[in-house]
Amino acid sequence: MIRVRVSPEPIDLAAEHARVERGGAVATFTGLVRADDGVEELTLEHYPGATEAALERLAEEATARWSLAAATIVHRVGAMRPGERIVFVAACAPHRAAALEACAFLIDRLKIDAPFWKRERRGTEARWVEQRDGDRGAAARWD
Amino acid sequence: MRVLYFAWVRERIGTGEEQVDPPAGTATVAALVDWLAGRGEGHAAAFADRTRLRAAVDQVFVSLDAPIAGAREVALFPPVTGG
C-alpha cells in the first residue's frame, strides 16, 4: 500500500504511523524545521502534479526493491515554524533490515528527485536554500 | 507551449507561468532558455547561470540538452531542496 500526500496541513504522526503498520517492522523518518540558526519561518514551494508523481515513483521503486507491505511519504508545503514537521516517510516490511534500508532510500532520494524548494526567513530577510553536495552523495549510494 | 518557473527563477522573472511560442528550430531546453533570456531583464537574470538551472519537460526531469519537440509544458527551476 502506497500513500503519498503533499499538503499545507500539519502532519499527524500517530495517524500516519497507524496507517503504515501492515507488517512486522516499520521504520520512519521525520524532518523538522531547524531553529538553531535564527530561522523564524520556512516556506516550501513545490511543482503541483510533478511532485506527487515523483513521490509515487519513489514509493513504487522502494516497494519493489524491498518487497514492502506499505510505504508512506507525506510532505508539507507552505509556511511553517521551527519545530514543525516538514516531512514524514515510513516503510513497512516483514523484518527490520528491509524497513530501515527502504526508509533511508526514500528520504535520501526524495531530497534530490522531488521538486520542492525551501525559502528561509530571518526577520525581514528571506533567502532560498541551496542544495548540498552531501544530499547528492547520500542519494547516489542507492544507484 | 506553457513554461513554468519555480523558486528564485520565478521571483526574478516576476511570474510563475507564461504561454510562449518559440521560433521554429528551437530544439532543446537550452535553446528555449536562450530565447527566453531575451524577453527581458528578469529573464536574463534568472537564466544568467545555467549551472544552477534545472528543467522538466512534461513533468519529467531532464538535462538542458533534452529535446522539446512536441512538449506541452516546460518547467525551469533551481536544484531542488525538499525533505
Backbone of each chain as ProteinMPNN parsed JSONL, in Angstrom:
{"seq_chain_A": "MIRVRVSPEPIDLAAEHARVERGGAVATFTGLVRADDGVEELTLEHYPGATEAALERLAEEATARWSLAAATIVHRVGAMRPGERIVFVAACAPHRAAALEACAFLIDRLKIDAPFWKRERRGTEARWVEQRDGDRGAAARWD", "coords_chain_A": {"N_chain_A": [[0.841, -1.191, 0.0], [0.664, 2.095, -0.996], [1.123, 5.381, 0.105], [0.907, 8.729, -0.656], [1.215, 12.1, 0.059], [0.884, 15.551, -0.371], [0.71, 18.535, 1.183], [-0.553, 21.531, 2.786], [-1.343, 21.091, 5.36], [-0.714, 20.346, 8.859], [1.382, 17.554, 9.887], [0.12, 14.533, 11.011], [1.439, 12.5, 13.15], [0.759, 10.156, 14.665], [-1.513, 9.166, 13.377], [-0.5, 8.753, 10.802], [1.468, 6.836, 11.321], [-0.029, 4.688, 12.265], [-1.427, 4.047, 9.958], [0.521, 2.93, 8.323], [1.265, 0.577, 9.444], [1.525, -2.432, 8.532], [2.821, -4.803, 8.627], [5.597, -6.745, 9.95], [7.605, -4.89, 10.664], [8.228, -1.465, 11.037], [9.858, 1.337, 9.795], [10.701, 4.726, 10.279], [11.139, 8.159, 9.204], [11.322, 11.471, 10.304], [11.318, 14.799, 9.386], [12.158, 17.971, 10.682], [11.583, 21.525, 11.034], [14.492, 23.314, 11.497], [15.644, 25.184, 14.314], [17.947, 26.322, 15.07], [19.547, 28.224, 13.815], [18.6, 30.801, 13.709], [16.414, 30.928, 12.022], [13.162, 31.982, 11.368], [10.928, 31.379, 9.952], [9.99, 28.907, 7.59], [9.425, 28.349, 4.205], [7.893, 26.183, 1.964], [7.979, 25.551, -1.395], [6.436, 23.976, -4.228], [6.096, 21.823, -7.168], [3.19, 21.433, -8.382], [1.495, 18.411, -9.069], [3.726, 17.318, -10.629], [5.304, 16.878, -8.408], [3.837, 15.087, -6.765], [3.75, 12.935, -8.531], [6.468, 12.285, -8.723], [6.991, 11.472, -6.097], [5.298, 9.275, -5.886], [6.526, 7.56, -7.746], [8.963, 7.121, -6.437], [8.095, 5.807, -4.08], [6.992, 3.544, -5.23], [9.267, 2.4, -6.372], [10.785, 1.793, -4.082], [9.056, 0.002, -2.849], [9.068, -2.143, -4.649], [11.796, -2.826, -4.628], [12.424, -3.561, -1.964], [10.399, -5.247, -1.285], [8.132, -4.173, 0.097], [5.438, -3.959, 2.485], [4.033, -1.708, 2.896], [4.328, 1.779, 2.088], [4.928, 5.135, 2.929], [4.826, 8.56, 2.101], [4.739, 11.715, 3.267], [4.561, 15.089, 2.734], [4.922, 18.384, 3.764], [3.795, 21.585, 2.554], [4.083, 25.158, 1.946], [4.043, 27.763, 4.494], [5.959, 27.341, 7.476], [6.88, 26.922, 10.974], [9.819, 26.936, 13.161], [10.525, 23.729, 14.559], [8.235, 22.55, 13.637], [6.828, 19.81, 11.714], [8.197, 18.87, 8.609], [8.415, 16.766, 6.816], [7.458, 13.338, 6.518], [8.445, 10.056, 6.295], [7.858, 6.595, 5.764], [8.46, 3.095, 5.978], [7.217, -0.137, 5.647], [7.894, -3.466, 6.321], [8.384, -7.102, 6.287], [10.548, -7.611, 8.031], [13.155, -5.928, 10.032], [15.534, -5.037, 8.66], [15.005, -4.57, 5.92], [12.988, -2.642, 6.176], [14.337, -0.506, 7.454], [16.379, 0.105, 5.589], [14.858, 0.777, 3.313], [13.486, 2.992, 4.226], [15.577, 4.855, 4.609], [16.433, 5.053, 1.948], [14.13, 6.243, 0.802], [14.022, 8.871, 1.962], [16.562, 9.875, 1.325], [16.555, 9.869, -1.49], [14.282, 11.388, -2.023], [15.182, 13.921, -1.455], [16.677, 14.725, -3.671], [15.186, 14.06, -5.905], [12.579, 15.051, -5.895], [10.471, 17.779, -6.729], [10.754, 20.218, -4.748], [11.218, 23.341, -3.073], [13.013, 25.211, -0.681], [12.565, 28.126, 1.256], [14.042, 30.299, 3.475], [13.263, 32.459, 6.201], [14.603, 35.088, 8.03], [13.909, 37.427, 10.289], [13.38, 40.254, 8.376], [14.636, 39.329, 6.218], [14.831, 37.16, 3.49], [15.839, 34.041, 2.085], [16.652, 31.707, -0.513], [17.189, 28.268, -0.009], [20.205, 26.511, -0.65], [21.049, 23.614, -2.596], [22.71, 20.858, -1.086], [25.975, 19.392, -1.407], [26.339, 17.033, -0.023], [23.79, 15.93, 0.044], [23.413, 15.051, -2.563], [25.371, 13.077, -2.655], [24.444, 11.298, -0.68], [22.121, 10.383, -1.869], [23.148, 9.151, -4.112], [24.271, 6.793, -3.239], [22.359, 4.858, -3.46], [22.166, 4.146, -6.074]], "CA_chain_A": [[0.0, 0.0, 0.0], [1.451, 3.321, -1.105], [0.41, 6.61, 0.447], [1.658, 9.944, -0.943], [0.385, 13.271, 0.329], [1.574, 16.847, -0.346], [-0.382, 19.339, 1.722], [-0.164, 22.541, 3.788], [-1.82, 20.686, 6.686], [0.271, 19.711, 9.749], [1.484, 16.102, 9.749], [-0.375, 13.813, 12.188], [2.333, 11.343, 13.247], [0.091, 8.95, 15.177], [-2.403, 8.652, 12.33], [0.321, 8.245, 9.694], [2.142, 5.611, 11.746], [-1.034, 3.621, 12.338], [-1.785, 3.684, 8.585], [1.596, 2.202, 7.633], [1.529, -0.666, 10.184], [0.933, -3.513, 7.732], [3.69, -5.972, 8.654], [6.351, -6.927, 11.181], [8.573, -3.848, 11.006], [8.031, -0.133, 10.446], [10.919, 2.322, 10.027], [10.204, 6.042, 9.877], [11.98, 9.352, 9.325], [10.568, 12.712, 10.384], [12.144, 16.002, 9.259], [11.573, 19.131, 11.367], [12.208, 22.822, 10.755], [15.52, 23.6, 12.498], [15.512, 26.504, 14.943], [19.222, 26.669, 15.696], [20.342, 29.244, 13.127], [17.888, 32.076, 13.607], [15.304, 30.889, 11.074], [11.859, 32.206, 12.009], [9.875, 30.76, 9.138], [10.45, 28.174, 6.407], [8.331, 28.181, 3.253], [8.157, 25.137, 0.971], [7.28, 25.668, -2.676], [6.572, 22.731, -4.983], [5.606, 21.797, -8.549], [1.993, 20.599, -8.23], [1.355, 17.366, -10.094], [5.024, 16.665, -10.824], [5.788, 16.457, -7.095], [3.128, 13.873, -6.363], [4.176, 11.856, -9.438], [7.841, 11.9, -8.348], [6.931, 10.738, -4.827], [4.684, 7.971, -6.196], [7.554, 6.719, -8.39], [9.914, 6.734, -5.391], [7.465, 4.815, -3.208], [6.86, 2.307, -6.011], [10.607, 1.821, -6.517], [11.15, 1.21, -2.783], [8.18, -1.147, -2.605], [9.544, -3.252, -5.474], [13.178, -3.203, -4.284], [12.499, -4.168, -0.63], [9.157, -6.009, -1.072], [7.446, -3.54, 1.229], [3.999, -4.122, 2.663], [3.464, -0.355, 2.804], [5.273, 2.901, 2.059], [4.232, 6.414, 3.066], [5.583, 9.817, 2.015], [3.88, 12.876, 3.497], [5.407, 16.29, 2.718], [4.157, 19.612, 3.942], [4.181, 22.748, 1.747], [3.622, 26.423, 2.518], [4.868, 28.361, 5.55], [5.973, 26.641, 8.769], [7.719, 27.49, 12.029], [10.783, 25.995, 13.756], [9.95, 22.66, 15.367], [7.13, 21.878, 12.947], [7.235, 18.711, 10.825], [8.203, 19.157, 7.166], [8.279, 15.548, 6.017], [7.401, 12.057, 7.215], [8.468, 8.898, 5.4], [7.803, 5.34, 6.506], [8.479, 1.857, 5.194], [6.805, -1.306, 6.42], [8.35, -4.712, 5.696], [8.279, -8.2, 7.256], [11.644, -7.568, 9.009], [13.676, -4.578, 10.211], [16.594, -4.604, 7.744], [14.378, -4.012, 4.716], [12.261, -1.424, 6.537], [15.309, 0.557, 7.726], [17.028, 0.499, 4.326], [13.885, 1.424, 2.43], [13.2, 4.311, 4.801], [16.725, 5.715, 4.272], [16.342, 5.279, 0.498], [13.043, 7.183, 0.496], [14.341, 10.262, 2.312], [17.75, 10.298, 0.562], [16.198, 10.13, -2.885], [13.32, 12.495, -2.047], [15.905, 15.2, -1.4], [17.181, 15.16, -4.982], [14.283, 13.681, -7.005], [11.235, 15.63, -5.816], [10.572, 19.23, -6.94], [10.426, 21.123, -3.641], [12.24, 24.374, -2.821], [12.868, 25.81, 0.656], [12.976, 29.514, 1.461], [14.142, 30.616, 4.905], [13.136, 33.873, 6.563], [15.13, 35.562, 9.317], [13.494, 38.832, 10.34], [12.807, 40.698, 7.098], [15.487, 38.809, 5.153], [14.475, 35.813, 3.022], [16.767, 33.501, 1.074], [16.392, 30.334, -0.965], [18.19, 27.309, 0.459], [20.989, 25.881, -1.724], [21.209, 22.163, -2.493], [24.0, 20.497, -0.501], [26.693, 18.298, -2.067], [26.107, 15.826, 0.768], [22.496, 15.346, -0.328], [23.597, 14.296, -3.805], [26.156, 11.895, -2.305], [23.597, 10.362, 0.06], [21.179, 9.78, -2.815], [23.887, 8.355, -5.094], [24.626, 5.469, -2.723], [21.29, 3.895, -3.775], [22.161, 3.896, -7.528]], "C_chain_A": [[0.882, 1.249, 0.0], [0.57, 4.513, -0.738], [1.346, 7.791, 0.203], [0.727, 11.127, -0.698], [1.268, 14.513, 0.379], [0.521, 17.87, 0.033], [0.14, 20.409, 2.675], [-0.574, 22.154, 5.208], [-0.687, 20.112, 7.529], [0.228, 18.19, 9.616], [1.093, 15.43, 11.064], [0.395, 12.495, 12.298], [1.617, 10.067, 13.648], [-0.778, 8.316, 14.093], [-1.591, 8.054, 11.181], [0.992, 6.927, 10.076], [1.169, 4.439, 11.755], [-1.37, 3.115, 10.929], [-0.756, 2.771, 7.931], [1.907, 0.854, 8.315], [0.835, -1.838, 9.499], [1.774, -4.783, 7.767], [4.507, -5.983, 9.933], [7.233, -5.784, 11.609], [8.245, -2.545, 10.284], [9.23, 0.736, 10.805], [10.433, 3.662, 9.506], [11.303, 7.093, 9.974], [11.055, 10.558, 9.37], [11.537, 13.884, 10.306], [11.424, 17.191, 9.869], [12.274, 20.411, 10.917], [13.203, 23.11, 11.867], [15.395, 25.032, 13.013], [16.865, 27.076, 15.32], [20.031, 27.743, 14.964], [19.542, 30.517, 12.838], [16.745, 32.1, 12.613], [13.981, 31.05, 11.83], [10.729, 31.533, 11.26], [10.519, 30.077, 7.932], [9.25, 27.994, 5.488], [8.754, 27.175, 2.19], [7.293, 25.389, -0.256], [7.407, 24.322, -3.395], [5.94, 22.881, -6.361], [4.382, 20.874, -8.546], [1.848, 19.607, -9.389], [2.662, 16.605, -10.27], [5.567, 16.156, -9.49], [5.153, 15.13, -6.681], [3.575, 12.685, -7.229], [5.573, 11.359, -9.063], [7.826, 11.07, -7.064], [6.306, 9.359, -5.025], [5.724, 7.021, -6.801], [8.563, 6.227, -7.351], [9.341, 5.636, -4.508], [7.31, 3.482, -3.935], [8.211, 1.601, -6.15], [11.028, 1.135, -5.217], [10.34, -0.054, -2.509], [8.664, -2.37, -3.382], [10.897, -3.756, -4.986], [13.265, -3.942, -2.957], [11.241, -4.977, -0.291], [8.363, -5.474, 0.12], [5.963, -3.9, 1.263], [3.302, -2.773, 2.552], [4.592, 0.669, 2.775], [4.47, 4.192, 2.1], [5.217, 7.56, 2.886], [4.578, 10.951, 2.181], [4.782, 14.099, 3.585], [4.523, 17.516, 2.853], [4.671, 20.685, 2.991], [3.585, 24.004, 2.377], [4.532, 26.863, 3.644], [4.792, 27.545, 6.826], [7.029, 27.226, 9.688], [8.733, 26.46, 12.521], [10.084, 24.977, 14.65], [8.812, 21.932, 14.677], [7.676, 20.816, 11.987], [7.116, 19.119, 9.365], [7.826, 17.897, 6.395], [8.244, 14.326, 6.934], [7.462, 10.968, 6.153], [8.488, 7.64, 6.252], [7.801, 4.167, 5.548], [8.114, 0.71, 6.116], [7.163, -2.569, 5.638], [8.195, -5.84, 6.721], [9.338, -8.104, 8.362], [12.355, -6.222, 8.974], [14.684, -4.125, 9.154], [16.002, -3.936, 6.505], [13.673, -2.697, 5.036], [13.225, -0.258, 6.74], [15.971, 1.042, 6.44], [16.07, 1.262, 3.425], [13.563, 2.83, 2.932], [14.324, 5.289, 4.45], [16.728, 6.051, 2.783], [15.302, 6.36, 0.186], [13.433, 8.624, 0.805], [15.569, 10.749, 1.542], [17.371, 10.684, -0.865], [15.18, 11.264, -3.008], [14.054, 13.831, -2.153], [16.461, 15.641, -2.738], [16.199, 14.89, -6.129], [12.931, 14.396, -6.996], [11.319, 17.161, -5.885], [9.952, 20.063, -5.809], [11.555, 22.143, -3.521], [11.942, 25.053, -1.496], [13.335, 27.262, 0.637], [12.924, 29.818, 2.951], [13.935, 32.113, 5.113], [13.693, 34.1, 7.961], [14.799, 37.038, 9.381], [12.85, 39.223, 9.021], [13.591, 40.129, 5.915], [15.088, 37.375, 4.784], [15.521, 35.344, 2.027], [16.399, 32.054, 0.746], [17.53, 29.441, -0.508], [18.893, 26.688, -0.746], [21.043, 24.369, -1.507], [22.611, 21.844, -1.972], [24.63, 19.329, -1.259], [26.426, 16.976, -1.359], [24.797, 15.14, 0.425], [22.617, 14.535, -1.61], [24.36, 13.006, -3.542], [25.302, 10.845, -1.61], [22.624, 9.654, -0.883], [21.904, 8.796, -3.747], [24.211, 6.959, -4.577], [23.552, 4.415, -3.022], [21.246, 3.557, -5.267], [22.567, 2.457, -7.83]], "O_chain_A": [[1.728, 1.433, 0.875], [-0.563, 4.639, -1.202], [2.436, 7.858, 0.772], [-0.403, 11.153, -1.185], [2.278, 14.533, 1.082], [-0.452, 18.063, -0.696], [1.177, 20.212, 3.31], [-0.188, 22.828, 6.163], [0.209, 19.461, 6.992], [-0.805, 17.609, 9.282], [1.671, 15.724, 12.111], [0.063, 11.509, 11.64], [1.834, 9.014, 13.049], [-0.783, 7.098, 13.912], [-1.931, 6.997, 10.65], [1.078, 6.009, 9.259], [1.498, 3.339, 11.312], [-1.572, 1.919, 10.722], [-1.099, 1.94, 7.09], [2.724, 0.082, 7.812], [-0.294, -2.192, 9.84], [1.495, -5.734, 7.036], [4.156, -5.307, 10.899], [7.59, -5.69, 12.783], [8.015, -2.531, 9.075], [9.581, 0.861, 11.979], [9.831, 3.741, 8.435], [12.267, 6.939, 10.724], [10.119, 10.663, 8.577], [12.485, 13.95, 11.088], [10.238, 17.407, 9.618], [13.422, 20.376, 10.474], [12.833, 23.151, 13.04], [15.087, 25.959, 12.263], [16.941, 28.192, 15.836], [21.096, 28.135, 15.441], [19.784, 31.211, 11.85], [16.157, 33.154, 12.37], [13.719, 30.343, 12.803], [9.708, 31.164, 11.84], [11.462, 30.595, 7.334], [8.189, 27.544, 5.921], [9.824, 27.293, 1.592], [6.065, 25.437, -0.183], [8.386, 23.605, -3.188], [5.339, 23.906, -6.684], [4.527, 19.661, -8.692], [2.061, 19.957, -10.549], [2.706, 15.389, -10.082], [6.22, 15.113, -9.446], [5.842, 14.184, -6.301], [3.754, 11.575, -6.728], [5.833, 10.156, -9.083], [8.555, 10.084, -6.95], [6.735, 8.386, -4.405], [5.805, 5.849, -6.433], [8.971, 5.066, -7.375], [10.018, 4.649, -4.22], [7.476, 2.419, -3.337], [8.298, 0.376, -6.061], [11.565, 0.028, -5.243], [10.864, -1.048, -2.005], [8.676, -3.485, -2.861], [11.129, -4.964, -4.932], [14.082, -4.852, -2.815], [11.041, -5.35, 0.865], [7.978, -6.22, 1.021], [5.327, -4.115, 0.232], [2.135, -2.694, 2.168], [5.659, 0.463, 3.353], [3.465, 4.336, 1.403], [6.312, 7.54, 3.449], [3.685, 11.132, 1.354], [5.679, 14.141, 4.427], [3.52, 17.667, 2.156], [5.855, 20.697, 2.655], [2.7, 23.926, 3.229], [5.666, 26.396, 3.748], [3.715, 27.104, 7.227], [7.943, 27.927, 9.253], [8.544, 25.258, 12.33], [9.171, 25.316, 15.402], [8.453, 20.824, 15.074], [8.809, 20.901, 11.514], [6.088, 19.64, 8.931], [7.034, 17.94, 5.453], [8.902, 14.284, 7.973], [6.65, 10.943, 5.228], [9.069, 7.625, 7.337], [7.226, 4.226, 4.461], [8.634, 0.598, 7.226], [6.797, -2.73, 4.474], [7.909, -5.578, 7.889], [9.066, -8.471, 9.506], [12.197, -5.456, 8.024], [14.694, -2.951, 8.784], [16.449, -2.865, 6.095], [13.749, -1.745, 4.259], [12.973, 0.849, 6.262], [16.11, 2.246, 6.224], [16.438, 2.282, 2.841], [13.387, 3.751, 2.134], [14.059, 6.419, 4.04], [16.993, 7.19, 2.398], [15.562, 7.275, -0.595], [13.195, 9.511, -0.014], [15.621, 11.913, 1.144], [17.818, 11.71, -1.379], [15.206, 12.017, -3.981], [13.611, 14.747, -2.846], [16.698, 16.833, -2.93], [16.367, 15.441, -7.217], [12.209, 14.351, -7.992], [12.131, 17.772, -5.19], [8.818, 20.535, -5.893], [12.708, 21.842, -3.83], [10.804, 25.423, -1.208], [14.379, 27.579, 0.068], [11.9, 29.62, 3.605], [14.377, 32.93, 4.305], [13.327, 33.427, 8.925], [15.346, 37.828, 8.611], [11.881, 38.596, 8.591], [13.268, 40.399, 4.758], [15.016, 36.496, 5.643], [16.03, 36.128, 1.226], [15.914, 31.298, 1.588], [18.699, 29.812, -0.609], [18.251, 26.375, -1.749], [21.078, 23.901, -0.369], [23.584, 22.484, -2.37], [23.941, 18.406, -1.694], [26.301, 15.931, -1.999], [24.693, 13.916, 0.502], [22.012, 13.471, -1.743], [24.049, 11.965, -4.122], [25.41, 9.654, -1.902], [22.339, 8.469, -0.714], [21.36, 7.757, -4.122], [24.406, 6.037, -5.368], [23.796, 3.219, -2.86], [20.397, 2.775, -5.696], [22.62, 2.062, -8.994]]}, "seq_chain_B": "MRVLYFAWVRERIGTGEEQVDPPAGTATVAALVDWLAGRGEGHAAAFADRTRLRAAVDQVFVSLDAPIAGAREVALFPPVTGG", "coords_chain_B": {"N_chain_B": [[3.168, 26.77, -26.088], [3.476, 25.932, -22.661], [5.236, 27.509, -20.095], [6.747, 27.022, -17.01], [7.862, 28.475, -13.936], [9.891, 28.199, -10.999], [10.655, 28.894, -7.5], [13.629, 30.871, -7.005], [13.946, 31.397, -9.701], [11.356, 31.917, -10.609], [10.848, 34.195, -9.007], [12.751, 36.083, -9.982], [11.925, 36.408, -12.609], [9.351, 37.242, -12.255], [6.913, 36.09, -12.62], [5.006, 33.037, -12.409], [4.291, 31.524, -14.518], [4.075, 31.26, -18.064], [2.696, 31.604, -21.329], [4.156, 30.649, -24.238], [5.561, 31.073, -27.55], [7.923, 29.793, -29.059], [10.427, 30.385, -31.641], [10.426, 28.458, -34.715], [12.599, 25.66, -34.88], [13.694, 25.838, -32.42], [15.123, 23.671, -30.587], [15.94, 22.379, -28.22], [15.874, 22.291, -24.544], [17.873, 24.039, -23.65], [18.123, 25.761, -25.847], [15.613, 26.911, -25.819], [15.794, 28.271, -23.373], [17.809, 30.106, -24.028], [16.404, 31.662, -25.857], [14.245, 32.565, -24.265], [15.678, 34.125, -22.453], [16.058, 36.494, -23.724], [13.758, 37.894, -23.414], [13.503, 39.81, -21.44], [14.831, 41.831, -18.695], [14.498, 40.518, -16.23], [14.18, 37.845, -17.017], [16.704, 37.452, -18.185], [18.32, 37.709, -15.934], [17.423, 35.573, -14.382], [18.284, 33.418, -15.882], [21.009, 33.613, -16.029], [23.058, 32.033, -14.903], [23.605, 29.036, -15.976], [24.465, 26.688, -14.812], [23.155, 26.469, -12.458], [20.613, 25.881, -13.089], [17.757, 23.879, -13.549], [15.573, 21.488, -15.234], [12.314, 20.426, -16.368], [10.496, 18.478, -18.671], [7.281, 18.211, -19.752], [6.708, 17.422, -17.141], [8.71, 15.622, -16.456], [11.915, 15.192, -15.162], [14.73, 16.495, -16.835], [17.881, 16.875, -18.653], [19.533, 19.948, -19.678], [20.104, 19.735, -22.344], [18.106, 18.292, -23.462], [15.553, 17.329, -25.856], [12.752, 19.376, -26.977], [10.704, 18.961, -28.662], [7.335, 18.787, -29.474], [6.61, 19.161, -26.84], [4.363, 20.062, -24.218], [4.545, 21.343, -21.832], [7.073, 23.034, -20.174], [9.255, 23.213, -17.482], [11.262, 25.367, -15.493], [13.803, 25.704, -13.106], [15.595, 26.062, -9.894], [18.168, 23.828, -8.467], [16.691, 21.205, -6.529], [15.363, 21.325, -3.135], [13.992, 19.846, -1.132], [12.528, 17.878, 1.595]], "CA_chain_B": [[3.842, 25.988, -25.043], [3.368, 26.519, -21.329], [6.511, 27.481, -19.387], [6.56, 27.245, -15.572], [9.069, 28.849, -13.199], [9.758, 27.988, -9.554], [11.648, 29.419, -6.548], [14.191, 32.172, -7.392], [13.721, 31.626, -11.137], [10.049, 32.578, -10.647], [10.945, 35.54, -8.422], [13.497, 37.005, -10.856], [11.133, 36.672, -13.818], [8.183, 38.009, -11.826], [5.684, 35.329, -12.835], [5.234, 31.608, -12.291], [3.808, 30.808, -15.698], [3.898, 32.023, -19.302], [2.389, 30.876, -22.561], [5.12, 31.196, -25.193], [5.574, 30.481, -28.88], [9.302, 29.972, -29.515], [10.583, 30.245, -33.101], [10.7, 27.126, -35.255], [14.026, 25.358, -34.793], [14.096, 25.832, -31.013], [15.057, 22.209, -30.493], [16.258, 21.833, -26.896], [15.595, 23.151, -23.391], [18.891, 25.099, -23.63], [17.778, 26.733, -26.893], [14.442, 27.632, -25.305], [16.285, 29.188, -22.333], [18.485, 31.201, -24.748], [15.373, 32.529, -26.441], [13.515, 33.205, -23.162], [16.551, 35.102, -21.787], [15.946, 37.75, -24.453], [12.43, 38.508, -23.222], [13.533, 40.938, -20.503], [15.91, 41.836, -17.701], [14.236, 39.485, -15.245], [14.505, 36.56, -17.645], [18.163, 37.372, -18.345], [18.893, 37.487, -14.594], [17.059, 34.225, -13.936], [18.978, 32.396, -16.666], [22.412, 34.009, -16.197], [23.952, 30.933, -14.515], [22.948, 27.787, -16.402], [24.857, 25.561, -13.966], [22.213, 26.4, -11.337], [19.276, 25.748, -13.662], [17.29, 22.523, -13.821], [14.399, 21.55, -16.104], [11.435, 19.268, -16.579], [9.67, 18.555, -19.874], [6.041, 17.48, -19.463], [6.796, 16.973, -15.741], [9.793, 14.652, -16.259], [13.218, 15.856, -15.044], [15.621, 16.251, -17.976], [19.024, 17.784, -18.709], [19.233, 21.111, -20.518], [20.246, 19.431, -23.773], [16.983, 17.43, -23.87], [14.693, 17.915, -26.895], [11.436, 19.858, -26.527], [9.735, 18.765, -29.755], [6.046, 18.264, -29.045], [6.357, 19.386, -25.409], [3.281, 20.987, -23.886], [4.885, 22.084, -20.618], [8.489, 23.018, -19.785], [9.457, 23.897, -16.198], [12.647, 25.772, -15.25], [13.878, 25.916, -11.657], [16.901, 25.76, -9.295], [18.268, 22.494, -7.856], [15.615, 21.049, -5.54], [15.834, 21.357, -1.735], [12.937, 19.373, -0.239], [12.851, 16.915, 2.632]], "C_chain_B": [[3.74, 26.728, -23.712], [4.739, 26.39, -20.649], [6.252, 27.852, -17.927], [7.9, 27.576, -14.928], [8.828, 28.634, -11.712], [10.913, 28.645, -8.797], [12.262, 30.725, -7.076], [14.116, 32.427, -8.897], [12.391, 32.382, -11.304], [10.14, 34.013, -10.125], [11.648, 36.525, -9.353], [12.684, 37.373, -12.095], [9.871, 37.46, -13.471], [6.864, 37.337, -12.118], [6.005, 33.842, -12.752], [4.9, 30.839, -13.551], [3.677, 31.741, -16.89], [3.473, 31.071, -20.411], [3.298, 31.467, -23.635], [5.06, 30.439, -26.517], [6.972, 30.662, -29.464], [9.413, 29.757, -31.026], [10.841, 28.795, -33.508], [12.198, 26.882, -35.209], [14.552, 25.435, -33.377], [13.989, 24.387, -30.543], [15.221, 21.662, -29.079], [15.841, 22.796, -25.789], [16.579, 24.319, -23.382], [18.577, 26.179, -24.669], [16.567, 27.559, -26.475], [14.868, 28.67, -24.262], [16.995, 30.378, -22.99], [17.456, 32.202, -25.278], [14.604, 33.285, -25.343], [14.341, 34.323, -22.518], [16.472, 36.466, -22.464], [14.638, 38.479, -24.222], [12.44, 39.682, -22.257], [14.655, 40.797, -19.499], [15.742, 40.736, -16.668], [14.583, 38.108, -15.773], [16.014, 36.385, -17.746], [18.82, 37.068, -17.005], [18.627, 36.056, -14.125], [17.909, 33.151, -14.617], [20.47, 32.672, -16.836], [23.371, 32.849, -15.917], [23.278, 29.6, -14.816], [23.325, 26.595, -15.519], [23.896, 25.411, -12.79], [20.772, 26.245, -11.821], [18.959, 24.28, -13.928], [15.984, 22.616, -14.601], [13.583, 20.272, -16.043], [10.649, 19.518, -17.857], [8.475, 17.636, -19.66], [6.174, 16.714, -18.143], [7.825, 15.872, -15.488], [11.116, 15.416, -16.211], [14.1, 15.481, -16.229], [16.838, 17.157, -17.85], [18.707, 18.895, -19.707], [19.404, 20.824, -22.009], [19.111, 18.523, -24.29], [16.134, 18.124, -24.935], [13.35, 18.375, -26.321], [10.374, 19.699, -27.61], [8.452, 18.157, -29.201], [5.708, 18.508, -27.584], [5.2, 20.367, -25.214], [3.659, 21.877, -22.716], [6.374, 21.915, -20.32], [8.606, 23.808, -18.48], [10.944, 24.175, -16.012], [12.771, 26.202, -13.797], [15.296, 25.651, -11.15], [16.963, 24.306, -8.841], [17.294, 22.383, -6.677], [16.181, 20.924, -4.121], [14.753, 20.892, -0.764], [13.459, 18.472, 0.866], [13.148, 17.553, 3.974]], "O_chain_B": [[3.891, 27.947, -23.633], [5.329, 25.31, -20.625], [5.619, 28.867, -17.64], [8.938, 27.038, -15.313], [7.723, 28.849, -11.213], [11.979, 28.913, -9.35], [11.533, 31.599, -7.545], [14.213, 33.578, -9.324], [12.314, 33.362, -12.046], [9.581, 34.934, -10.721], [11.206, 37.664, -9.504], [12.745, 38.506, -12.573], [9.378, 38.245, -14.281], [5.805, 37.924, -11.897], [7.14, 33.433, -12.994], [5.186, 29.646, -13.653], [3.225, 32.877, -16.75], [3.841, 29.896, -20.425], [3.221, 32.664, -23.915], [4.571, 29.311, -26.584], [7.198, 31.569, -30.265], [8.606, 29.043, -31.621], [11.402, 28.011, -32.742], [12.984, 27.792, -35.47], [15.722, 25.136, -33.136], [12.917, 23.927, -30.151], [14.696, 20.593, -28.769], [15.5, 23.951, -26.044], [16.184, 25.459, -23.14], [18.746, 27.369, -24.404], [16.501, 28.759, -26.742], [14.376, 29.799, -24.259], [16.812, 31.52, -22.569], [17.623, 33.416, -25.16], [14.344, 34.481, -25.469], [13.794, 35.339, -22.091], [16.785, 37.484, -21.846], [14.423, 39.56, -24.769], [11.498, 40.474, -22.242], [15.344, 39.777, -19.453], [16.714, 40.093, -16.273], [15.199, 37.3, -15.078], [16.546, 35.319, -17.439], [19.758, 36.273, -16.932], [19.5, 35.411, -13.544], [18.217, 32.117, -14.025], [21.128, 32.055, -17.673], [24.379, 32.695, -16.607], [22.485, 29.097, -14.02], [22.598, 25.603, -15.475], [23.825, 24.341, -12.186], [19.827, 26.453, -11.059], [19.784, 23.538, -14.462], [15.353, 23.672, -14.64], [14.085, 19.197, -15.715], [10.189, 20.633, -18.102], [8.632, 16.439, -19.417], [5.812, 15.542, -18.038], [7.817, 15.253, -14.425], [11.412, 16.199, -17.114], [14.21, 14.309, -16.589], [16.844, 18.092, -17.049], [17.75, 18.805, -20.476], [18.908, 21.578, -22.846], [19.162, 18.048, -25.424], [16.003, 19.348, -24.93], [12.872, 17.842, -25.319], [9.273, 20.238, -27.49], [8.489, 17.125, -28.532], [4.638, 18.109, -27.124], [5.072, 21.357, -25.934], [3.182, 23.005, -22.597], [6.874, 20.794, -20.225], [8.117, 24.933, -18.383], [11.785, 23.335, -16.329], [11.947, 26.972, -13.302], [16.115, 25.085, -11.874], [15.942, 23.618, -8.825], [17.098, 23.339, -5.927], [17.313, 20.481, -3.925], [14.603, 21.47, 0.312], [14.667, 18.321, 1.051], [13.437, 16.85, 4.941]]}, "name": "protein", "num_of_chains": 2, "seq": "MIRVRVSPEPIDLAAEHARVERGGAVATFTGLVRADDGVEELTLEHYPGATEAALERLAEEATARWSLAAATIVHRVGAMRPGERIVFVAACAPHRAAALEACAFLIDRLKIDAPFWKRERRGTEARWVEQRDGDRGAAARWDMRVLYFAWVRERIGTGEEQVDPPAGTATVAALVDWLAGRGEGHAAAFADRTRLRAAVDQVFVSLDAPIAGAREVALFPPVTGG"}
